[in-house]
Every structure is written in C-alpha cells, then in structure tokens.
C-alpha cells in the first residue's frame, strides 16, 4: 500500500470567508480588516486556482468540484474534514463541529467519482450520527493516517473525540495513537483544533511538533510510534506550525516516480534549510501561496486536498 496517490479531490468555493462558526476553537483564523469581503473571495479563488494549476503541472490528477452556491459553506474548500477515501473501496463520512460545515457533505460528489471518474465505492462508513451527541471527528483533519504502517494519529480537541476516534480505528482497521497537543493562546495552553496542523506522515518520514505535546507520556508515545515504524522524524517548532509548516501532504505524480510534498509558501518559508534538505530526500517540495485562505480559513494546503485512494472500476 502506498502512502500517497496522484488522485486528489478539491472543492472550488463559491462563498469563502472567515467562518464565524469555527473561529471559537480555531485560533489560526484571523480577520483581514484591510480586505473587503469581495476582495477576500477574489483572492481565495485566485489562490485556489493557482494551487490546482500547480498540482496539475506536477502530474497530479486534480478533480475539481464546484461548491454548491445554494448552501452557506464558507469552508467547503477543506473537503478532507468530511470525507476520506480508502484503497479497500470504502469511504468515510465524518461528524462536523460547525453546523454550516455539515452542509458540505455531498452525495453527488461520490456519485460523480463513481460514474464519471470510474472509481469503485463498495461501502460508505458513516460516522455522522455522533453529531447528535455533540461528538465530532473531522476526517483527516482530526486523523493523520499512516496508510503504509496501518496507524492513525489523533490529537484530542473539541473537534476530535477519543471515543469517535476509537470507533473509526475499529471500523477502518487502523491502530490508534491518541495524545493531546496544545498551542499558546494569550496566557493559556489551548488544544490545537486539528491533528494535521501539528504533524504529517509521508512515506518513510514524518513532520511533528513535539513541543506542542505538553504531557511527557504523550510525547514519548508519539515519538515512539513514529520512530518505531522507521520513519525519519523532522521536528517542527510551535512557531513553524503557526505558519502551517505541519499542514503538508505527500502526493504522487503521474509523470514520474518522485513524490511531491505539497505545502503553502508560508510553510515552506518557515522551514529551515536542513529541514528542507531532509524532506527533499523523500520528494520534491511544492510550495503554493495561500495567504488569504490560511488567514481567514485557518487551514492550509493539506486541508484543501482529499486524497482519493479508491481503486478504479
């Protein structure tokens, strides 16, 4: 099994803005007072389209779906939170914290993947009933998957529930690694809202901010899980993950055998030369400018890509 795929789903937004329903526990979101709502939307579309063009130029098969303009879904360009695709022809659907984000889940996306793009879907594993109990698990934002070694990593937060994560691991046959990860907000340590902000797992490597894991036992558990699978661990600082250096994704290319490691320009600029060199041993680093999307959305390049590991029909 490969950690990466060249097939990526991205959702082109129709009404991007800072989502007021997620800002309460996503401390990466910011208000851009110097831009009007129209300018925010225009800039976000420009950044989105440029990322699609960049990925395609690198041999990545990007399937772009237009947002439904009839729904109020400002965060629709982060599809990895509501859906995941697996090599055994199963699809996961996930419980979302913000009510307006639940509108992002679309059956037509799965139908199109089957009937237009010839992907095979045998089963949809639906975890969304957890929403009725105010329990959430936001897809591969909450869960960082090591598909090669069969592990799933989750940092507990208001958006990532331990019980829901355990049920995911049982249903999808992953060994779970659970811990807490925090960031400094004012004079407090608050949970980092999504695991994929502070770590990433690729083929043979991982980036992780161990400094965000305050409890010594959790820190040792996380380090041992990564190193025990033979992964080369690139440690990130809290300052680096505040610039989304943890929010990257390894993808495959259809043009050659070299993996691409996709991240924002902000994340790329936050890395040291040694870190870039280490990661460069595992793939070509591909930075894309996402300044407005990162500021208003509080997410970055990895969040914008739902990797499609489904088999073809």
C-alpha positions as CSV (number, residue, x, y, z in Angstrom):
1,X,0.0,0.0,0.0
2,X,1.2,3.5,-0.9
3,X,1.0,6.4,1.5
4,X,0.4,8.8,-1.5
5,X,-1.9,8.9,-4.5
6,X,-1.9,11.1,-7.6
7,X,-5.7,11.5,-7.4
8,X,-6.9,14.5,-5.4
9,X,-10.4,16.0,-4.8
10,X,-10.6,19.7,-4.4
11,X,-13.8,21.9,-3.9
12,X,-13.7,25.3,-5.5
13,X,-15.5,27.8,-3.2
14,X,-18.5,29.9,-4.0
15,X,-18.7,32.0,-0.8
16,X,-15.3,31.8,1.0
17,X,-15.0,34.0,4.2
18,X,-13.8,33.6,7.7
19,X,-16.3,31.1,9.2
20,X,-17.7,32.5,12.4
21,X,-18.9,29.1,13.5
22,X,-15.4,27.7,13.6
23,X,-13.5,30.7,14.9
24,X,-14.2,29.8,18.6
25,X,-11.7,27.0,18.7
26,X,-9.6,27.5,15.5
27,X,-7.0,30.0,16.8
28,X,-5.3,30.2,13.4
29,X,-8.2,32.2,11.9
30,X,-7.8,35.9,11.5
31,X,-9.9,38.9,10.4
32,X,-8.3,40.7,7.4
33,X,-9.6,44.2,8.0
34,X,-7.6,45.6,5.0
35,X,-9.7,43.5,2.5
36,X,-13.4,43.7,1.7
37,X,-15.5,40.5,1.6
38,X,-15.4,40.7,-2.2
39,X,-11.6,41.0,-2.2
40,X,-11.2,38.1,0.3
41,X,-13.3,35.9,-2.1
42,X,-11.5,37.0,-5.2
43,X,-8.1,36.4,-3.6
44,X,-9.2,33.0,-2.3
45,X,-10.3,31.9,-5.7
46,X,-7.1,33.1,-7.2
47,X,-5.1,31.1,-4.6
48,X,-7.3,28.0,-5.2
49,X,-7.0,28.1,-9.0
50,X,-3.2,28.6,-8.8
51,X,-2.9,25.6,-6.5
52,X,-4.9,23.4,-8.9
53,X,-2.7,24.6,-11.8
54,X,0.5,24.0,-9.8
55,X,-0.6,20.5,-8.8
56,X,-1.6,19.6,-12.3
57,X,1.7,20.9,-13.7
58,X,3.4,18.4,-11.3
59,X,1.5,15.5,-12.7
60,X,-1.2,15.3,-10.1
61,X,-4.8,14.4,-11.2
62,X,-6.9,17.1,-9.5
63,X,-10.6,16.6,-9.7
64,X,-12.2,19.9,-9.1
65,X,-15.9,20.1,-7.9
66,X,-17.7,23.4,-7.8
67,X,-19.2,24.4,-4.4
68,X,-23.0,24.4,-4.2
69,X,-23.9,28.1,-4.4
70,X,-27.3,27.4,-2.7
71,X,-25.6,26.4,0.6
72,X,-23.7,28.6,3.1
73,X,-20.5,26.7,3.2
74,X,-17.6,29.1,3.6
75,X,-15.1,26.3,4.4
76,X,-16.1,24.0,1.6
77,X,-12.5,24.2,0.1
78,X,-11.4,22.0,3.1
79,X,-13.1,18.7,1.9
80,X,-10.7,16.4,3.9
81,X,-12.7,17.1,7.0
82,X,-15.9,15.5,5.8
83,X,-14.8,12.6,3.6
84,X,-11.9,10.1,3.3
85,X,-11.3,7.6,0.6
86,X,-9.6,4.2,1.1
87,X,-7.9,1.5,-1.0
88,X,-10.4,-1.1,0.0
89,X,-13.2,0.8,-1.8
90,X,-14.6,2.3,1.3
91,X,-15.5,5.9,2.0
92,X,-15.6,7.5,5.5
93,X,-18.1,10.3,6.3
94,X,-17.4,12.4,9.4
95,X,-19.2,14.4,12.2
96,X,-18.5,18.1,11.9
97,X,-18.3,20.6,14.7
98,X,-19.8,23.6,12.9
99,X,-23.5,23.2,11.7
100,X,-22.7,25.1,8.5
101,X,-19.9,22.7,7.7
102,X,-22.3,19.7,7.8
103,X,-23.8,21.2,4.6
104,X,-20.5,20.4,2.8
105,X,-21.3,16.7,2.8
106,X,-22.5,15.9,-0.7
107,X,-23.7,12.5,-2.1
108,X,-23.3,13.9,-5.7
109,X,-19.5,14.0,-5.2
110,X,-19.4,10.3,-4.5
111,X,-21.7,9.6,-7.4
112,X,-19.5,11.6,-9.8
113,X,-16.4,9.8,-8.6
114,X,-18.0,6.5,-9.5
115,X,-19.8,7.3,-12.7
116,X,-17.7,10.0,-14.3
117,X,-14.2,9.2,-13.0
118,X,-14.6,5.3,-12.7
119,X,-13.6,4.9,-9.0
120,X,-15.0,2.0,-7.1
121,X,-17.0,2.6,-3.9
122,X,-18.3,-0.6,-2.2
123,X,-19.3,0.9,1.2
124,X,-19.8,4.2,2.9
125,X,-18.9,4.1,6.6
126,X,-21.0,6.8,8.2
127,X,-19.8,8.3,11.5
128,X,-22.1,11.3,11.3
129,X,-24.6,10.1,14.0
130,X,-22.0,11.3,16.5
131,X,-23.2,14.9,15.8
132,X,-26.5,14.1,17.6
133,X,-24.4,13.7,20.8
134,X,-22.2,16.7,20.2
135,X,-19.2,14.4,19.4
136,X,-17.0,15.2,16.5
137,X,-14.2,13.7,14.4
138,X,-13.3,15.8,11.4
139,X,-11.9,13.4,8.9
140,X,-8.2,13.6,8.0
141,X,-8.0,16.9,9.8
142,X,-8.7,15.2,13.1
143,X,-6.9,12.0,12.0
144,X,-3.4,11.8,10.4
145,X,-3.2,8.4,8.6
146,X,-0.1,6.3,8.1
147,X,-1.6,4.0,5.5
148,X,1.7,2.1,5.0
149,X,2.0,1.1,8.6
150,X,-1.7,0.9,9.5
151,X,-1.6,3.6,12.1
152,X,-3.9,6.6,12.8
153,X,-2.8,9.6,14.9
154,X,-5.3,11.9,16.7
155,X,-4.8,14.9,19.0
156,X,-7.8,15.2,21.2
157,X,-9.7,18.5,20.9
158,X,-13.3,19.9,20.7
159,X,-13.2,18.6,17.1
160,X,-11.6,15.3,17.8
161,X,-13.3,12.9,20.2
162,X,-11.5,9.9,21.7
163,X,-14.5,7.6,21.6
164,X,-15.3,8.5,18.0
165,X,-11.6,8.0,17.0
166,X,-11.6,4.6,18.6
167,X,-14.7,3.6,16.6
168,X,-13.0,4.9,13.5
169,X,-10.0,2.8,14.1
170,X,-12.1,-0.3,14.8
171,X,-14.2,0.2,11.7
172,X,-11.4,1.1,9.3
173,X,-8.7,-1.3,10.7
174,X,-6.1,1.2,12.0
175,X,-4.1,1.1,15.2
176,X,-4.8,4.3,17.0
177,X,-2.3,6.7,18.7
178,X,-4.0,9.2,20.9
179,X,-2.5,12.3,22.6
180,X,-3.1,15.9,23.4
181,X,-1.5,18.8,21.5
182,X,-1.6,22.4,22.6
183,X,-0.8,26.0,21.5
184,X,-0.3,29.1,23.5
185,X,-3.3,31.5,23.2
186,X,-2.8,34.6,25.4
187,X,-1.6,33.2,28.7
188,X,-3.3,29.8,28.3
189,X,-2.5,26.5,26.6
190,X,-5.4,25.5,24.4
191,X,-6.0,22.4,22.3
192,X,-4.8,22.6,18.7
193,X,-8.0,22.1,16.8
194,X,-6.8,19.6,14.2
195,X,-4.0,17.0,14.3
196,X,-3.0,17.7,10.7
197,X,-1.9,21.2,11.8
198,X,0.9,19.8,14.0
199,X,2.0,16.7,12.1
200,X,2.2,14.9,8.8
201,X,3.2,11.4,7.8
202,X,4.7,10.5,4.5
203,X,6.4,7.5,3.0
204,X,9.5,7.0,5.3
205,X,9.2,10.4,7.0
206,X,7.1,12.4,9.4
207,X,7.0,16.0,10.5
208,X,5.7,16.7,14.0
209,X,5.7,19.5,16.6
210,X,6.6,17.5,19.8
211,X,6.9,20.8,21.6
212,X,3.1,21.2,21.4
213,X,2.6,17.9,23.3
214,X,2.8,19.0,26.9
215,X,2.4,15.7,28.7
216,X,5.7,13.8,28.8
217,X,3.9,10.4,28.4
218,X,2.1,11.6,25.3
219,X,5.3,13.0,23.9
220,X,7.1,9.7,24.3
221,X,4.1,7.7,23.0
222,X,4.0,9.8,19.8
223,X,7.8,9.8,19.2
224,X,8.0,6.0,19.8
225,X,5.1,5.3,17.4
226,X,6.7,7.3,14.6
227,X,10.3,6.1,15.2
228,X,9.1,2.5,15.8
229,X,7.9,2.4,12.3
230,X,11.3,3.5,11.0
231,X,10.1,7.0,10.0
232,X,12.7,9.8,9.8
233,X,11.2,12.4,12.1
234,X,11.6,16.1,11.3
235,X,10.7,18.1,14.4
236,X,8.9,21.4,14.0
237,X,8.7,24.3,16.4
238,X,5.4,25.9,17.6
239,X,6.3,29.0,15.6
240,X,6.7,26.9,12.5
241,X,3.3,25.2,12.9
242,X,1.7,28.6,13.5
243,X,2.8,29.3,9.9
244,X,1.3,25.9,8.8
245,X,4.6,24.0,8.4
246,X,2.8,20.9,9.8
247,X,0.0,21.1,7.3
248,X,1.6,19.4,4.3
249,X,0.7,16.3,2.2
250,X,2.7,13.8,0.2
251,X,1.1,13.1,-3.2
252,X,2.2,11.0,-6.2
253,X,2.8,12.2,-9.7
254,X,1.7,10.6,-12.9
255,X,4.7,11.9,-14.7
256,X,7.5,10.3,-12.7
257,X,8.3,8.2,-9.6
258,X,9.2,11.2,-7.4
259,X,6.7,12.1,-4.7
260,X,5.6,15.7,-4.3
261,X,5.4,17.2,-0.8
262,X,2.8,20.0,-1.1
263,X,2.6,22.9,1.4
264,X,1.9,26.6,1.5
265,X,4.6,29.1,0.7
266,X,4.3,30.3,4.3
267,X,5.0,26.8,5.5
268,X,8.0,26.4,3.1
269,X,9.4,29.7,4.2
270,X,9.1,28.6,7.9
271,X,11.3,25.5,7.3
272,X,15.0,25.6,7.9
273,X,17.4,24.7,5.1
274,X,18.2,21.5,7.0
275,X,14.6,20.6,7.2
276,X,14.0,21.3,3.5
277,X,17.1,19.2,2.7
278,X,15.8,16.2,4.8
279,X,12.3,16.4,3.3
280,X,13.8,16.8,-0.2
281,X,15.3,13.3,0.2
282,X,11.7,11.9,0.1
283,X,10.2,14.1,-2.6
284,X,10.1,17.4,-4.5
285,X,8.8,20.2,-2.2
286,X,6.0,22.1,-3.9
287,X,5.0,25.4,-2.2
288,X,1.9,27.3,-3.1
289,X,0.8,30.8,-2.0
290,X,-2.3,30.6,0.3
291,X,-2.0,33.7,2.4
292,X,-5.7,34.7,2.4
293,X,-7.0,31.1,2.7
294,X,-4.8,30.5,5.6
295,X,-5.6,33.7,7.4
296,X,-9.4,33.6,7.0
297,X,-9.9,29.8,6.9
298,X,-7.4,28.8,9.5
299,X,-6.3,25.9,7.3
300,X,-3.7,25.3,4.6
301,X,-2.6,23.1,1.7
302,X,-3.2,19.7,3.3
303,X,-6.7,20.7,4.3
304,X,-7.6,21.6,0.7
305,X,-6.8,18.1,-0.6
306,X,-8.9,15.0,-0.1
307,X,-6.7,12.2,-1.5
308,X,-8.6,9.5,-3.4
309,X,-7.1,6.1,-2.6
310,X,-10.1,4.3,-4.1
311,X,-9.5,1.5,-6.7
312,X,-10.6,2.0,-10.3
313,X,-13.6,0.1,-11.6
